[in-house]
Amino acid sequence: MKYAKRLEELAGRIRREGSAGSAGKAEWQEELDRLLGRALVFQARAQANLGRLEDALPLARRSWQTWPTAEAAREVARCLERMGRPEEAIAALADAFTVSDPRNSGADRAIDRARIGQLYRQAKGSETGLGDLILAAYDRNAAMARERQLRAREADPNAGASGAMDFTLSAVDGSRLSLATLKGKTVVFDFWATWCTPCRAQHPLYEQVKTRFRDNRDVVFLSVSTDEDRGEVKPFLEEVKWPDRVYFDDGLARSLEIGSIPTTIVVDRHGQVFSRLNGYVPDRFVDMLSDRIRDALAN
C-alpha cells in the first residue's frame, strides 16, 4: 500500500511539473495515465487483500477509468463478487475479456471466459443471453477506445502518426510545420541538443552541405532540437547565433528511433527514410551527406 500510494504521488507530481521531452503530448499523457492506473490498481488490490472492499472498489474503478486494462477490470470484478454483486462482477469480467490490452494473454482471457460462464450460470441457470452481454462489452470498449483516440488527437496532432511525414512540428518561434506539406521533397533532418558538444562541432559542416543545395527547391533542411527542457533552446540559439528556424521533435525522434545525437536522417520524396548518419566523421561528413542527398533525389 505504501509503495502504491507513493507511485500515485509521483505520477501526480510528474504530471504537474514534468515535460513531455522527446515524447509527443498524447504519448506523454498515455504514459502518465498508464502509470497512475497501475498505482491505483495496486492500491485496490492491497485494500481488497485487507478486506476493505468499500475502499478497494472505487480505487479499482478509478484505475479502469484512468487507463482501462484487464487487470483493473478483474480487480473491479473481484471486489463486486466478494460484495455479493455477481451480475455487476460478470459485466466487469466481460470488460476484462474484451478490452484491448497487450498485457492480456490468451490464457488470461480463457480464465476470464470460464469465470464469466460460471457466474452467469449461477445467476441465470444457463448461458442464454451471455453472448449478447459479451458483444455489448466489445462495443462498449471499442467506443471507449475511439473516444480516447479522439481526445488524444485534439490534444496532439501527432497522436496516431505512423510515419515521419505524418508529424506536425512546433517551432521555437511558436509556428508549426506539417511535414505532410513537404511530401515530394527530399527532407534532411538534423537531430541535436543544446548540451551536445559534437552537435556544435558538426553544425558548421552541416551548413556547408546546405550551401551546396541552396538552389535546389527539392531539398529541405530541418533543424530539430531533442532537448527535454525546451526553455533552454531559445537562449542557446541567441547565444550561438544559429539563424535557421529550429523545431522541437514532438515525438518524431522516438518514431524514428533516434538513439544518439547528432543524428542526420534523409527522407526521400516518397516519405521513406533513405539514409541515417549516427554521429559524424569530420573530414568526410560534408561529402558523405551530400552524396546521400543526391542519391535520395535520384531515388
C-alpha positions as CSV (number, residue, x, y, z in Angstrom):
1,M,0.0,0.0,0.0
2,K,2.8,2.4,0.9
3,Y,4.6,1.9,-2.3
4,A,1.4,2.1,-4.4
5,K,0.5,5.4,-2.8
6,R,4.0,6.7,-3.4
7,L,3.7,5.7,-7.1
8,E,0.4,7.7,-7.3
9,E,2.1,10.7,-5.7
10,L,5.0,10.5,-8.2
11,A,2.6,10.3,-11.2
12,G,0.8,13.4,-10.0
13,R,4.0,15.3,-9.5
14,I,5.3,14.4,-12.9
15,R,2.1,15.5,-14.5
16,R,2.3,18.9,-12.7
17,E,6.0,19.5,-13.1
18,G,7.2,17.4,-15.9
19,S,7.8,17.9,-19.6
20,A,6.9,15.7,-22.5
21,G,10.5,15.9,-23.6
22,S,11.1,13.8,-26.7
23,A,7.6,12.3,-26.5
24,G,4.6,13.8,-28.2
25,K,1.9,15.2,-25.9
26,A,-0.5,12.4,-26.5
27,E,2.2,9.8,-25.8
28,W,3.2,11.6,-22.7
29,Q,-0.4,11.7,-21.4
30,E,-0.8,8.0,-22.1
31,E,2.4,7.1,-20.2
32,L,1.2,9.1,-17.2
33,D,-2.3,7.6,-17.4
34,R,-0.7,4.1,-17.5
35,L,1.5,4.9,-14.5
36,L,-1.4,6.2,-12.5
37,G,-3.7,3.3,-13.5
38,R,-1.1,0.8,-12.2
39,A,-0.7,2.8,-8.9
40,L,-4.4,2.7,-8.4
41,V,-4.9,-1.0,-9.2
42,F,-2.1,-1.9,-6.8
43,Q,-3.8,0.1,-4.1
44,A,-7.2,-1.5,-4.8
45,R,-5.6,-5.0,-4.6
46,A,-4.0,-4.2,-1.3
47,Q,-7.2,-2.8,0.2
48,A,-9.1,-5.9,-1.0
49,N,-6.5,-8.2,0.5
50,L,-7.0,-6.3,3.8
51,G,-10.8,-6.9,3.5
52,R,-11.5,-3.2,2.9
53,L,-13.8,-3.8,-0.1
54,E,-15.6,-0.5,0.2
55,D,-12.3,1.3,-0.2
56,A,-10.9,-1.1,-2.8
57,L,-13.8,-0.9,-5.3
58,P,-13.6,2.9,-6.0
59,L,-9.8,2.6,-6.5
60,A,-10.2,-0.3,-8.9
61,R,-12.8,1.7,-10.9
62,R,-10.6,4.8,-10.9
63,S,-7.8,2.6,-12.3
64,W,-10.2,1.4,-15.1
65,Q,-11.3,4.9,-15.9
66,T,-7.8,6.2,-16.0
67,W,-6.2,3.5,-18.1
68,P,-8.5,0.6,-18.9
69,T,-6.7,-2.7,-18.5
70,A,-7.8,-6.3,-18.0
71,E,-6.0,-6.2,-14.6
72,A,-8.2,-3.2,-13.4
73,A,-11.4,-4.8,-14.7
74,R,-10.6,-8.0,-12.9
75,E,-10.0,-6.1,-9.7
76,V,-13.4,-4.5,-10.0
77,A,-15.0,-7.9,-10.6
78,R,-13.2,-9.4,-7.6
79,C,-14.5,-6.7,-5.3
80,L,-18.0,-6.9,-6.6
81,E,-18.1,-10.7,-6.4
82,R,-16.9,-10.6,-2.8
83,M,-19.5,-8.0,-2.0
84,G,-22.3,-10.3,-3.3
85,R,-22.9,-8.4,-6.5
86,P,-22.4,-11.2,-9.1
87,E,-24.2,-9.6,-12.1
88,E,-22.0,-6.5,-11.8
89,A,-19.0,-8.7,-11.4
90,I,-19.9,-10.5,-14.7
91,A,-20.0,-7.2,-16.6
92,A,-16.6,-6.3,-15.2
93,L,-15.2,-9.6,-16.2
94,A,-16.7,-9.1,-19.7
95,D,-14.7,-5.9,-19.8
96,A,-11.5,-7.8,-18.8
97,F,-12.2,-10.4,-21.5
98,T,-12.9,-7.8,-24.3
99,V,-10.7,-4.8,-23.6
100,S,-7.8,-4.2,-26.0
101,D,-4.8,-4.9,-23.7
102,P,-1.4,-6.2,-25.0
103,R,-0.6,-7.5,-21.5
104,N,-3.8,-9.7,-21.5
105,S,-2.7,-13.2,-22.7
106,G,-4.8,-15.8,-24.3
107,A,-4.6,-17.9,-21.2
108,D,-5.8,-15.0,-19.1
109,R,-8.7,-14.4,-21.4
110,A,-9.6,-18.1,-21.2
111,I,-9.7,-17.9,-17.4
112,D,-11.9,-14.8,-17.6
113,R,-14.3,-16.5,-20.0
114,A,-14.6,-19.6,-17.8
115,R,-15.3,-17.5,-14.8
116,I,-17.9,-15.4,-16.6
117,G,-19.7,-18.5,-17.7
118,Q,-19.6,-19.9,-14.2
119,L,-21.0,-16.8,-12.6
120,Y,-23.6,-16.3,-15.3
121,R,-24.9,-19.9,-15.0
122,Q,-25.2,-19.5,-11.2
123,A,-27.2,-16.3,-11.6
124,K,-29.3,-17.2,-14.7
125,G,-29.4,-21.0,-14.7
126,S,-27.9,-21.2,-18.2
127,E,-25.7,-19.2,-20.6
128,T,-28.6,-18.0,-22.6
129,G,-28.0,-14.3,-23.3
130,L,-24.3,-14.4,-22.3
131,G,-23.2,-13.9,-25.9
132,D,-25.2,-10.6,-26.1
133,L,-23.6,-9.5,-22.8
134,I,-20.1,-10.1,-24.2
135,L,-20.9,-8.4,-27.5
136,A,-22.1,-5.4,-25.6
137,A,-18.8,-5.3,-23.7
138,Y,-16.9,-5.4,-27.0
139,D,-19.0,-2.5,-28.3
140,R,-18.6,-0.6,-25.1
141,N,-14.8,-0.9,-25.0
142,A,-14.4,-0.2,-28.7
143,A,-16.4,3.0,-28.2
144,M,-14.2,3.9,-25.2
145,A,-11.1,3.4,-27.3
146,R,-12.3,5.6,-30.1
147,E,-13.2,8.3,-27.6
148,R,-9.7,8.2,-26.1
149,Q,-8.2,8.4,-29.6
150,L,-10.3,11.5,-30.4
151,R,-9.3,13.2,-27.2
152,A,-5.6,12.4,-27.9
153,R,-5.9,13.9,-31.4
154,E,-7.5,17.0,-30.1
155,A,-4.6,17.5,-27.6
156,D,-1.8,16.4,-30.0
157,P,-1.9,16.5,-33.8
158,N,0.8,13.8,-33.8
159,A,-1.4,11.2,-32.0
160,G,-1.5,8.2,-34.2
161,A,1.1,9.4,-36.6
162,S,2.5,6.3,-38.3
163,G,5.3,7.8,-40.5
164,A,7.8,10.6,-40.3
165,M,6.0,12.8,-42.8
166,D,2.7,12.5,-40.8
167,F,4.1,14.6,-38.0
168,T,3.5,18.3,-37.2
169,L,6.5,20.0,-35.6
170,S,6.3,23.1,-33.4
171,A,9.0,25.7,-33.8
172,V,10.9,27.6,-31.2
173,D,9.2,30.8,-32.5
174,G,5.7,29.3,-32.0
175,S,4.9,28.5,-35.6
176,R,4.0,24.9,-36.7
177,L,5.1,22.9,-39.7
178,S,3.0,20.0,-41.1
179,L,5.6,17.7,-42.6
180,A,2.9,16.4,-45.0
181,T,3.3,19.7,-46.9
182,L,6.9,18.6,-47.7
183,K,6.0,15.3,-49.3
184,G,7.5,15.0,-52.7
185,K,10.7,16.7,-51.5
186,T,13.9,15.2,-50.0
187,V,14.0,16.3,-46.4
188,V,17.2,16.3,-44.3
189,F,16.6,16.2,-40.5
190,D,19.4,17.3,-38.2
191,F,18.7,16.0,-34.6
192,W,20.7,17.7,-32.0
193,A,20.6,19.2,-28.4
194,T,21.9,22.2,-26.7
195,W,24.1,20.1,-24.3
196,C,25.6,18.1,-27.1
197,T,29.2,19.2,-27.8
198,P,29.6,17.1,-31.0
199,C,26.4,18.8,-32.3
200,R,28.0,22.2,-32.0
201,A,31.1,20.9,-33.8
202,Q,29.1,19.4,-36.6
203,H,27.0,22.5,-37.2
204,P,29.4,24.4,-39.5
205,L,29.8,21.2,-41.6
206,Y,26.1,20.8,-41.9
207,E,25.9,24.5,-43.0
208,Q,28.4,23.6,-45.8
209,V,26.1,20.9,-47.1
210,K,23.1,23.3,-47.0
211,T,25.1,25.7,-49.1
212,R,25.7,23.1,-51.8
213,F,21.9,22.6,-52.2
214,R,20.7,26.1,-51.5
215,D,19.4,26.5,-55.1
216,N,17.6,23.1,-55.2
217,R,14.0,23.6,-54.1
218,D,13.5,19.8,-53.9
219,V,15.8,19.6,-50.8
220,V,14.6,20.9,-47.4
221,F,16.8,21.0,-44.3
222,L,15.2,20.9,-40.9
223,S,16.9,21.5,-37.6
224,V,15.3,19.5,-34.8
225,S,16.1,20.0,-31.1
226,T,15.7,16.9,-28.9
227,D,16.1,18.9,-25.6
228,E,13.8,17.8,-22.8
229,D,13.9,21.3,-21.3
230,R,12.6,23.4,-24.2
231,G,13.2,26.6,-22.3
232,E,16.9,26.2,-22.8
233,V,16.7,26.2,-26.6
234,K,15.9,29.8,-27.5
235,P,18.6,31.3,-25.2
236,F,21.1,28.8,-26.7
237,L,20.2,29.8,-30.3
238,E,20.6,33.5,-29.4
239,E,24.0,32.8,-27.9
240,V,25.4,30.8,-30.8
241,K,23.6,32.9,-33.4
242,W,22.3,30.0,-35.4
243,P,20.0,31.7,-38.0
244,D,17.7,28.9,-39.1
245,R,14.3,28.2,-37.7
246,V,14.5,25.3,-35.2
247,Y,11.8,22.8,-34.4
248,F,11.1,20.6,-31.4
249,D,10.8,17.0,-32.2
250,D,7.3,16.5,-30.7
251,G,7.7,12.7,-30.7
252,L,9.4,12.4,-34.1
253,A,12.8,11.4,-32.6
254,R,11.1,8.5,-30.9
255,S,9.2,7.5,-34.0
256,L,12.5,7.5,-36.0
257,E,14.3,5.6,-33.1
258,I,16.9,8.3,-32.6
259,G,19.2,6.7,-30.1
260,S,22.1,9.1,-30.1
261,I,22.9,12.6,-31.3
262,P,23.9,14.2,-33.5
263,T,21.9,12.0,-36.0
264,T,21.1,13.0,-39.6
265,I,18.1,11.4,-41.3
266,V,17.4,11.8,-45.0
267,V,13.8,11.1,-46.1
268,D,13.2,10.7,-49.8
269,R,10.4,12.2,-51.9
270,H,8.3,9.1,-51.2
271,G,8.3,9.9,-47.5
272,Q,10.6,6.9,-46.7
273,V,13.8,7.0,-44.6
274,F,16.5,6.8,-47.2
275,S,19.6,7.3,-45.1
276,R,20.7,7.6,-41.5
277,L,24.0,9.0,-40.2
278,N,24.6,8.5,-36.5
279,G,27.3,10.9,-35.4
280,Y,29.8,12.2,-38.0
281,V,33.3,11.9,-39.3
282,P,34.6,15.5,-39.5
283,D,36.7,15.1,-42.7
284,R,34.1,13.1,-44.5
285,F,30.7,14.4,-43.3
286,V,30.2,17.1,-45.9
287,D,30.8,14.8,-48.9
288,M,29.1,11.8,-47.3
289,L,25.9,13.7,-46.6
290,S,25.9,15.4,-49.9
291,D,26.3,12.1,-51.7
292,R,23.4,10.6,-49.8
293,I,21.1,13.6,-50.6
294,R,22.0,13.3,-54.3
295,D,21.2,9.5,-54.2
296,A,17.9,10.3,-52.4
297,L,17.0,12.8,-55.1
298,A,17.6,10.2,-57.8
299,N,15.6,7.6,-56.0
